[in-house]
Amino acid sequence: MKEIKAIEFKDNILYLIDQRKLPTIYEIFQCKDYKEVDFAIKDMVVRGAPAIGATAAYGVVLAAKEFLNQDKKDFLGNLDKALEVLNNSRPTAVNLMWAIKKMRLLIEENRSLSNEEIYVKIKKEADKIFEEDIATNKAMAKYGNEIIKQGATILTHCNTGALATVGYGTALGVVREAHYTGKNIFVYADETRPRLQGGRLTAWELVQEGIPSKLIADNVAATLIRDGKIDVILVGADRIALNGDTANKIGTFMLSVVAKAYNVPFYIVAPTTTIDFDIETGKEIEIEERDSIEVTHIDGVRTAPEGIEVYNPAFDVTPWENISGIITEKGIIRSPYKENIMKLR
């Protein structure tokens, strides 16, 4: 087992594996202030809902450190501006807003303390978010492993591993657990256009850990499902509504439709921090639309004609009725989702 550290905070510097450059180049991106953290999230140096949440938390730590020697009013005012910048760095992954909300409440509750004391509390909270994510992922992996049969063939979409979290992974964490416990699984990782997170990142993690697997083009998945070659589909989530509707990487909804048509179990693997208790259905989820260059170019090489218009949503919403269950660190949630999700609040 090889440990992959996507995020590390040391000596007031946030170190991130630059996921834009994998798998051909392994490079560490350094964030020395909150603006560099904002860039790292926006430009997808770091991605994956849990990883974004932890990264944003350390962004607040860096902001507090930067403003530490200002008078109390300026310190709190500039810190509030930094929180707003980080909160708006990406719109769909709710873990980002969850982490910033925790930091905002912490600061508000302790605003009478000295700047240094507030900084210490912020750093402690960020460290807690970091550590809890690892524990959460391992708990999800154990619950998820319960639904993986001996010799199962698993289909994954996008990257849901150690690179998308602080460590271990969500859906890929379940895959790891099944592999480590000797279930002789096999994994099909789809490439996940347009940014190829499956081809570049999931495939890289699978190779690093020696998990039997094959990479497929996105449009191969339906054929494998139809031909009975997939036993279960595991995907992550960026936001889950109260009714169980789930936003995840674009292409997830399409897989869920085919899976339902051929009675293949389709599971979401996500921590409870990915549940947005403030929205009723997936219709309320803001879907990020990204730059057209992600579709018209691959590694900087144009593959589409000049002048073509592009529609490039980063996520789609899978309706609750297509989901077999939501695997969390507190167990597996099944329909009726709203009733069972509310028990976790």
C-alpha positions as CSV (number, residue, x, y, z in Angstrom):
1,M,0.0,0.0,0.0
2,K,1.5,3.3,-1.1
3,E,0.4,6.5,0.8
4,I,-0.7,9.3,-1.5
5,K,-0.6,12.7,0.2
6,A,-2.6,15.1,-2.0
7,I,-2.6,17.7,0.8
8,E,0.1,18.6,3.4
9,F,0.4,21.7,5.6
10,K,3.8,22.4,7.1
11,D,5.6,25.5,8.3
12,N,2.7,27.7,7.1
13,I,2.9,26.4,3.6
14,L,0.1,24.3,2.0
15,Y,1.6,21.6,-0.3
16,L,-0.7,20.2,-3.0
17,I,0.0,17.5,-5.6
18,D,-0.6,19.4,-8.8
19,Q,-3.3,17.3,-10.4
20,R,-3.3,19.2,-13.6
21,K,0.1,17.6,-14.5
22,L,-0.5,14.0,-13.5
23,P,0.2,11.3,-14.5
24,T,3.2,12.3,-16.6
25,I,4.6,14.9,-14.1
26,Y,4.6,14.6,-10.4
27,E,4.9,18.1,-9.0
28,I,4.1,19.8,-5.8
29,F,2.2,23.2,-5.9
30,Q,2.9,25.5,-2.9
31,C,0.4,27.9,-1.5
32,K,1.9,30.6,0.8
33,D,-1.2,32.8,1.0
34,Y,-5.0,32.4,0.6
35,K,-5.0,33.9,-2.9
36,E,-2.8,31.1,-4.1
37,V,-5.2,28.7,-2.4
38,D,-8.1,30.3,-4.3
39,F,-6.2,29.9,-7.5
40,A,-5.4,26.2,-6.7
41,I,-9.1,25.5,-6.2
42,K,-10.3,27.4,-9.2
43,D,-7.7,26.0,-11.6
44,M,-8.1,22.5,-10.3
45,V,-4.6,22.0,-8.9
46,V,-6.7,20.3,-6.2
47,R,-10.1,18.9,-6.9
48,G,-12.6,16.5,-5.3
49,A,-15.2,17.8,-2.8
50,P,-13.5,16.6,0.4
51,A,-10.0,17.8,-0.7
52,I,-11.4,21.2,-1.7
53,G,-13.0,21.6,1.8
54,A,-9.7,20.8,3.6
55,T,-7.7,23.0,1.2
56,A,-10.1,25.9,1.8
57,A,-9.8,25.5,5.6
58,Y,-6.0,25.8,5.3
59,G,-6.6,28.8,3.1
60,V,-8.2,30.5,6.1
61,V,-5.2,29.6,8.2
62,L,-2.9,31.3,5.7
63,A,-5.1,34.4,5.6
64,A,-5.1,34.6,9.4
65,K,-1.4,34.3,9.5
66,E,-1.0,37.0,6.8
67,F,-3.2,39.5,8.8
68,L,-2.0,38.5,12.2
69,N,-0.1,41.7,13.1
70,Q,-2.9,44.1,12.0
71,D,-5.2,45.7,14.6
72,K,-8.2,43.7,15.6
73,K,-10.7,45.5,13.3
74,D,-8.5,45.2,10.2
75,F,-7.6,41.6,11.1
76,L,-11.3,40.6,11.3
77,G,-12.3,42.6,8.3
78,N,-9.6,41.2,6.0
79,L,-10.2,37.7,7.3
80,D,-13.8,38.1,6.4
81,K,-12.9,39.2,2.8
82,A,-10.6,36.1,2.5
83,L,-13.4,33.8,3.6
84,E,-15.6,35.3,0.9
85,V,-13.0,34.8,-1.8
86,L,-12.4,31.2,-0.8
87,N,-16.1,30.5,-0.5
88,N,-16.7,31.6,-4.1
89,S,-13.7,29.8,-5.6
90,R,-16.0,27.0,-7.0
91,P,-19.8,26.8,-6.8
92,T,-20.9,23.2,-6.7
93,A,-18.9,21.2,-4.1
94,V,-20.7,21.8,-0.8
95,N,-17.7,20.7,1.3
96,L,-16.1,24.0,0.4
97,M,-19.0,26.0,1.8
98,W,-19.2,23.7,4.8
99,A,-15.5,24.2,5.7
100,I,-15.8,28.0,5.3
101,K,-19.0,28.1,7.3
102,K,-17.3,26.2,10.2
103,M,-14.4,28.7,10.1
104,R,-16.7,31.7,9.9
105,L,-18.6,30.5,13.0
106,L,-15.4,29.8,14.9
107,I,-14.1,33.3,14.2
108,E,-17.4,34.9,15.2
109,E,-17.5,33.0,18.5
110,N,-14.0,34.0,19.4
111,R,-13.8,37.5,18.0
112,S,-13.1,38.9,21.5
113,L,-9.8,36.9,21.7
114,S,-6.5,38.2,20.5
115,N,-5.5,37.7,16.9
116,E,-2.9,35.1,17.9
117,E,-5.5,33.1,19.9
118,I,-8.0,33.3,17.0
119,Y,-5.2,32.1,14.6
120,V,-4.4,29.1,16.9
121,K,-8.1,28.1,17.0
122,I,-8.4,28.4,13.2
123,K,-5.3,26.2,12.7
124,K,-6.6,23.6,15.2
125,E,-9.9,23.5,13.3
126,A,-8.2,23.0,9.9
127,D,-6.1,20.2,11.4
128,K,-9.3,18.6,12.7
129,I,-11.0,18.8,9.3
130,F,-7.9,17.2,7.8
131,E,-7.7,14.3,10.3
132,E,-11.5,13.7,10.4
133,D,-11.5,13.3,6.6
134,I,-9.1,10.4,6.7
135,A,-11.1,8.7,9.5
136,T,-14.3,9.3,7.6
137,N,-13.0,7.8,4.4
138,K,-11.8,4.7,6.1
139,A,-15.2,4.3,7.8
140,M,-17.0,4.7,4.5
141,A,-14.7,2.1,2.9
142,K,-15.6,-0.5,5.6
143,Y,-19.3,0.1,5.1
144,G,-19.0,0.1,1.3
145,N,-17.0,-3.1,1.4
146,E,-20.1,-4.9,2.7
147,I,-21.8,-4.6,-0.6
148,I,-18.8,-5.7,-2.7
149,K,-19.0,-9.4,-3.5
150,Q,-16.0,-11.7,-3.9
151,G,-14.6,-11.4,-7.4
152,A,-16.7,-8.3,-8.2
153,T,-16.1,-6.2,-11.3
154,I,-16.5,-2.5,-10.4
155,L,-17.0,0.5,-12.7
156,T,-15.8,3.9,-11.5
157,H,-16.3,7.4,-12.8
158,C,-14.0,10.4,-12.4
159,N,-11.5,10.3,-9.5
160,T,-12.7,9.5,-6.1
161,G,-9.4,8.4,-4.5
162,A,-6.7,9.8,-2.2
163,L,-6.2,12.6,-4.7
164,A,-9.8,13.8,-4.3
165,T,-9.7,13.7,-0.5
166,V,-7.2,14.2,2.3
167,G,-6.4,10.4,2.1
168,Y,-7.8,7.0,1.1
169,G,-10.7,8.2,-0.9
170,T,-14.5,7.9,-1.2
171,A,-15.6,5.5,-3.9
172,L,-12.1,4.5,-4.6
173,G,-11.6,4.0,-0.9
174,V,-14.2,1.3,-1.1
175,V,-12.3,-0.2,-4.0
176,R,-9.1,-0.1,-1.9
177,E,-10.8,-1.8,1.0
178,A,-12.1,-4.6,-1.2
179,H,-8.7,-5.1,-2.7
180,Y,-6.9,-5.1,0.6
181,T,-9.3,-7.6,2.1
182,G,-8.6,-10.1,-0.7
183,K,-11.9,-10.0,-2.6
184,N,-10.1,-10.4,-6.0
185,I,-11.9,-7.4,-7.5
186,F,-11.4,-6.0,-11.0
187,V,-11.9,-2.3,-11.8
188,Y,-12.9,-0.6,-15.0
189,A,-12.1,3.1,-14.8
190,D,-13.7,5.3,-17.4
191,E,-11.6,8.2,-18.7
192,T,-14.1,10.9,-17.7
193,R,-14.1,13.5,-20.3
194,P,-13.4,16.4,-20.7
195,R,-10.6,16.6,-18.1
196,L,-9.9,12.9,-18.1
197,Q,-9.7,12.6,-14.3
198,G,-10.4,8.9,-14.6
199,G,-7.7,8.4,-17.2
200,R,-5.1,10.6,-15.6
201,L,-5.8,10.3,-11.9
202,T,-7.8,7.2,-11.1
203,A,-5.8,5.1,-13.4
204,W,-2.6,6.5,-11.8
205,E,-3.8,5.6,-8.3
206,L,-4.8,2.1,-9.4
207,V,-1.4,1.5,-11.0
208,Q,0.3,2.9,-7.9
209,E,-1.4,0.3,-5.7
210,G,-1.4,-2.6,-8.1
211,I,-5.2,-3.0,-8.2
212,P,-6.2,-5.1,-11.2
213,S,-7.9,-2.7,-13.6
214,K,-8.5,-1.5,-17.2
215,L,-9.0,2.0,-18.5
216,I,-11.9,2.5,-20.9
217,A,-13.3,5.4,-23.0
218,D,-16.5,6.8,-21.5
219,N,-18.6,5.4,-24.3
220,V,-17.6,1.8,-23.6
221,A,-19.3,1.8,-20.2
222,A,-22.8,1.1,-21.6
223,T,-21.7,-1.9,-23.6
224,L,-20.0,-3.4,-20.5
225,I,-23.1,-2.9,-18.5
226,R,-25.4,-4.3,-21.2
227,D,-23.2,-7.4,-21.5
228,G,-23.3,-8.2,-17.8
229,K,-19.7,-7.4,-17.2
230,I,-20.2,-4.9,-14.4
231,D,-21.4,-6.0,-11.0
232,V,-21.6,-2.6,-9.3
233,I,-21.0,1.0,-10.0
234,L,-19.3,3.3,-7.4
235,V,-19.2,7.1,-7.8
236,G,-18.5,10.0,-5.6
237,A,-20.5,13.2,-5.0
238,D,-20.1,17.0,-4.8
239,R,-23.4,17.7,-3.3
240,I,-26.4,15.7,-2.1
241,A,-29.9,17.1,-1.7
242,L,-32.3,16.1,1.1
243,N,-34.3,13.8,-1.3
244,G,-31.1,12.0,-2.3
245,D,-30.6,13.7,-5.7
246,T,-26.8,13.8,-6.2
247,A,-24.5,16.2,-8.1
248,N,-21.4,14.5,-9.4
249,K,-19.0,14.8,-12.3
250,I,-20.7,15.2,-15.7
251,G,-21.5,11.8,-17.1
252,T,-22.7,10.3,-13.8
253,F,-26.4,10.7,-14.6
254,M,-25.9,8.9,-18.0
255,L,-24.3,5.9,-16.2
256,S,-27.1,5.8,-13.7
257,V,-29.7,5.6,-16.4
258,V,-28.0,2.6,-18.1
259,A,-27.4,0.9,-14.8
260,K,-31.1,1.2,-13.9
261,A,-32.1,-0.2,-17.3
262,Y,-29.9,-3.3,-16.7
263,N,-30.4,-3.7,-12.9
264,V,-26.8,-3.0,-12.0
265,P,-26.4,-1.5,-8.5
266,F,-25.4,2.1,-8.5
267,Y,-23.9,3.6,-5.3
268,I,-22.9,7.0,-4.2
269,V,-19.9,7.1,-1.8
270,A,-19.7,10.4,0.1
271,P,-19.2,11.8,3.6
272,T,-22.2,13.3,5.4
273,T,-20.5,16.7,4.9
274,T,-21.4,16.4,1.3
275,I,-25.1,16.5,2.2
276,D,-26.7,19.9,1.8
277,F,-29.4,20.0,4.4
278,D,-30.6,23.4,3.1
279,I,-31.8,22.2,-0.3
280,E,-34.7,19.8,-1.0
281,T,-33.9,18.5,-4.5
282,G,-31.1,18.5,-7.1
283,K,-32.9,21.3,-9.0
284,E,-31.5,23.7,-6.5
285,I,-27.9,22.8,-7.1
286,E,-25.8,25.3,-9.0
287,I,-24.0,23.6,-11.8
288,E,-20.6,25.0,-12.6
289,E,-19.9,25.6,-16.3
290,R,-16.2,25.6,-17.2
291,D,-14.0,27.0,-19.9
292,S,-14.6,25.7,-23.5
293,I,-10.9,25.0,-23.9
294,E,-11.4,21.8,-21.8
295,V,-13.5,20.4,-24.6
296,T,-11.8,21.9,-27.7
297,H,-8.2,21.0,-26.5
298,I,-6.4,18.1,-25.0
299,D,-3.1,18.9,-23.3
300,G,-3.0,22.3,-25.1
301,V,-3.6,20.7,-28.6
302,R,-6.7,21.8,-30.4
303,T,-8.9,18.9,-31.4
304,A,-12.0,20.9,-32.4
305,P,-12.4,23.5,-35.2
306,E,-12.1,27.2,-34.5
307,G,-15.4,28.9,-34.1
308,I,-17.4,25.9,-32.7
309,E,-19.5,26.8,-29.6
310,V,-19.1,24.6,-26.6
311,Y,-21.4,23.6,-23.7
312,N,-19.2,22.4,-20.8
313,P,-21.0,21.7,-17.5
314,A,-18.7,20.2,-14.9
315,F,-21.4,18.3,-13.1
316,D,-24.8,16.7,-13.6
317,V,-27.5,15.6,-11.2
318,T,-28.5,11.9,-10.7
319,P,-32.1,11.6,-9.4
320,W,-32.6,9.6,-6.2
321,E,-34.6,6.9,-7.9
322,N,-31.5,5.8,-9.9
323,I,-29.4,5.4,-6.7
324,S,-29.2,2.0,-4.9
325,G,-27.8,3.6,-1.8
326,I,-25.5,6.4,-0.4
327,I,-22.5,5.0,1.4
328,T,-21.5,7.4,4.3
329,E,-19.2,7.1,7.3
330,K,-22.3,6.5,9.4
331,G,-23.6,3.6,7.3
332,I,-25.5,3.1,4.0
333,I,-28.5,5.3,3.4
334,R,-31.3,3.8,1.3
335,S,-34.7,5.1,0.2
336,P,-36.7,6.8,1.5
337,Y,-33.8,9.2,1.3
338,K,-35.2,12.3,2.9
339,E,-36.5,10.4,5.9
340,N,-33.2,8.6,6.4
341,I,-30.9,11.6,5.6
342,M,-32.7,13.7,8.2
343,K,-31.7,11.1,10.9
344,L,-28.1,12.1,10.3
345,R,-28.5,15.8,10.9
